[in-house]
């Protein structure tokens, strides 16, 4: 802590929390949302596509930066955080509102607000990091810690919330449709009772967004920390900071030493790009869209644990890359193949719903939760390690790594959306 101000570290970390906290929080709340909203088990596929569409935000900001290269990030950050806070507040108030679209009831308020929150989070990836270039390099790690916490904190809150156990059925008396003097009995699910409501959870997310906005405001205006700013950040400083964010490991101090390593061959270069596209297609597109079908038949508790614990595995796997030396490319290939095998099992559980392997047994529940945690951890490690190795090849390699990341994610999300919502290839599980 010598030569730095802890207050700046705290503010930078709180600022970083606002990067992806809204969408990460929404994702871990899905086990409760799919039972409360008309989209049901198709809701994750809607969210995956909306998040990909929201990448127009980073594109728009990139265009703005090219047109106005001297534009300071701070005013745009204010606007983005304001939109995030307002959208989070409206989400807390309106998430249950529905309307008819094309003869089908949809959660129009939630889906529209998810788009705004996705716009905020996607744009933060290319906006918040260049802003951190105005601060001394030592505070970049604090920001990245906060960025990692944007996935960790909502998952911990969701674990504390719970889902109220697995669905149970009860007999309900209803009037007979043909005889007013007779009654019928049908089985209906008993409403779940988590420790606190979905609305309360969304208000907690709102408080995190507000904390991030306040931290940024303090960074901009507190007079006693202005000495920790750099004198005049150049565009290359911002690019360097952005590269550090994408790699999420070892940061700037290792770039110089890594440049002395021999470069990869053309074959290895393209293999890395294909691997990154494949990993992102699975982790950002395909599997999140069918997670409800993969886990739902095993019960709400298994679904809840799979979502929250895999969300915890994501930042932890990225952290592991800080502690381990660079692995060989054949080892990376083996990890990717292993992750793909786990993904195949997960896809099988979704495709076989409502009768996936070992359904109705504790072994089946445990296996699907472990599969999701393992898949997320392994593929996150693979993605981060590929980004690290591509960064060592220079800015152009990192650019193409980012391009295939977005392309793979988009292809996976759109393809799975069509399979789920147009061709109806997956069948939900109805406990009653």
Secondary structure, DSSP 8 states (H G I E B T S, - for coil): -TTS-HHHHHHHHHHHHTTTHHHHHHHHTHHHHHHHSTTGGGHHHHHHHHHHHTTHHHHHHHHHHHHSTT--HHHHHHHHHHHHHHHHHHHHHHTT--EEETTEEE-HHHHHHHHHHHHHHHHHHHHHHHHHTTB-GGGHHHHHHHHHHHHHHHHHHHHHH---SS--EEEEEEE-SS-TT-EEEEEEE-----SS-HHHHHHHHHHHHHHHHHHHHHHHH-GGGGGGB-SS--HHHHHHHHHHHHH-SSTGGGHHHHTTS----HHHHHHHHHHHHHHHIIIIIIHHHTHHHHHGGG-HHHHHHHHHHHHHHHHHHHHHHHHS----HHHHHHHHHHHHHHHHHHHHHHHTTTS-TTTTSHHHHHHHHHHHHHHHHHHHHHHHHHHHHHHTT-HHHHHHHHHHHHHHHHHHHHHHHHHHHTS---------
